[in-house]
């Protein structure tokens, strides 16, 4: 039964579902704390660091597009961009496709210090992924994509 069609109450959850929900919650909390630790090393707050991560993944984008990607309001994104620019991590530039628009893009020399902070966790994550079959990896990928989409939908409801 799909999640859209039926809302299970807590007493209807199976033990495995309880364990999964608990581990998802723990993973989320640990990810927040991990990224806060990285942010502290970079002299950023966690939101600014993660917005910078979106920029590194997507390439130059407008403030409006960054708001769409992150689920933050355009006002919040403007403040993030101001702080990242002041810290030297990004620059504002004219959009090469439309000179009336401004895009923000990472400063390569400044962001090059970020990847080494993730090297160990990346290597360990790859080893964990490798411990699953291709079919299991496909199921995990589907689960993560659906959770990510759902989280963004929930954030957009609050705007």
C-alpha positions in Angstrom: 0.0 0.0 0.0 1.4 3.4 -0.9 2.2 6.1 1.7 -0.3 8.4 0.0 -3.2 6.0 0.5 -2.8 4.9 4.1 -1.4 6.6 7.2 -0.3 3.9 9.7 -0.5 4.8 13.3 2.5 4.2 15.5 1.0 1.0 17.0 0.6 -0.4 13.5 4.3 -0.2 12.7 6.2 -3.4 12.5 9.4 -3.8 14.6 11.4 -3.5 11.4 9.6 -0.2 10.4 10.2 1.1 14.0 13.9 0.3 13.6 14.1 1.9 10.2 12.4 5.0 11.3 14.7 5.3 14.3 17.8 4.8 12.2 16.6 7.4 9.6 16.1 9.8 12.5 19.6 9.0 13.9 21.1 9.4 10.5 19.5 12.7 10.0 20.7 14.0 13.4 24.2 12.7 12.9 24.4 14.3 9.5 23.4 17.6 10.9 26.0 17.3 13.6 28.7 16.2 11.1 27.9 19.1 8.8 28.0 21.5 11.7 31.5 20.2 12.6 32.6 20.7 9.0 31.0 24.2 9.0 32.8 25.1 12.1 36.1 24.2 10.4 35.2 26.4 7.4 34.0 29.3 9.5 30.4 29.0 8.2 27.1 28.0 9.7 25.6 24.7 8.6 22.9 26.2 6.3 25.5 28.3 4.4 27.8 25.3 4.1 25.0 23.1 2.7 23.9 25.9 0.3 27.5 26.0 -0.9 27.3 22.3 -1.4 24.3 22.7 -3.7 26.3 25.3 -5.7 29.2 22.9 -6.0 26.9 20.2 -7.3 24.7 22.4 -9.6 27.2 25.0 -10.9 26.4 28.7 -11.1 22.7 29.4 -10.4 20.5 32.4 -9.6 19.4 33.1 -6.1 15.9 31.9 -7.1 17.1 28.6 -8.4 19.2 28.1 -5.2 16.0 28.7 -3.2 14.2 26.0 -5.3 17.1 23.5 -4.8 17.3 24.0 -1.1 13.7 24.6 -0.1 14.7 27.9 1.6 12.8 31.1 1.0 14.4 33.6 -1.4 14.9 36.0 1.5 16.9 33.4 3.4 18.9 32.5 0.3 19.8 36.2 -0.2 21.2 36.3 3.4 23.1 33.0 2.7 24.6 34.4 -0.5 25.6 37.6 1.3 27.4 35.6 4.1 29.1 33.2 1.6 30.3 36.2 -0.5 31.6 38.0 2.5 33.5 34.8 3.6 35.0 34.6 0.1 33.4 31.3 -0.9 31.2 32.6 -3.8 31.0 35.5 -6.2 28.1 37.1 -7.9 28.5 37.3 -11.7 26.4 38.2 -14.7 24.5 35.2 -16.2 26.3 34.4 -19.5 22.9 33.5 -21.0 21.0 36.6 -19.8 23.2 39.6 -18.8 20.2 41.1 -16.9 20.4 38.2 -14.4 23.0 37.5 -11.7 24.2 34.1 -10.9 26.3 33.0 -7.9 29.2 30.7 -8.3 31.8 29.1 -6.1 35.4 30.5 -5.8 37.6 27.5 -6.8 40.6 28.5 -4.7 38.4 28.8 -1.6 36.3 25.7 -2.0 39.2 23.5 -2.8 39.8 23.1 1.0 36.4 21.5 1.4 36.8 18.1 -0.4 39.6 16.8 1.8 37.3 17.2 4.9 35.0 14.6 3.3 37.6 12.1 2.0 37.5 9.7 4.9 33.7 9.6 5.1 33.4 9.2 1.3 35.8 6.2 1.3 33.9 4.6 4.1 30.5 5.2 2.5 31.7 3.6 -0.7 32.8 0.5 1.2 29.3 0.4 2.8 27.6 0.7 -0.6 29.9 -2.0 -2.0 28.6 -4.4 0.7 25.1 -4.4 -1.0 24.1 -6.1 -4.2 23.1 -4.0 -7.2 19.5 -4.8 -6.5 19.8 -3.7 -2.9 21.6 -0.5 -3.9 18.8 0.2 -6.4 16.2 -0.1 -3.5 18.3 2.1 -1.2 18.7 4.7 -4.0 14.9 4.7 -4.5 14.3 5.1 -0.8 16.7 8.0 -0.5 15.4 9.8 -3.6 11.8 9.4 -2.3 12.8 10.6 1.2 14.6 13.6 -0.3 11.7 14.5 -2.5 9.3 14.2 0.4 11.4 16.4 2.6 11.6 19.1 0.0 7.8 18.9 -0.5 7.4 19.3 3.3 9.7 22.3 3.4 7.9 23.9 0.5 4.6 23.5 2.4 6.0 25.8 5.2 6.8 28.7 2.8 
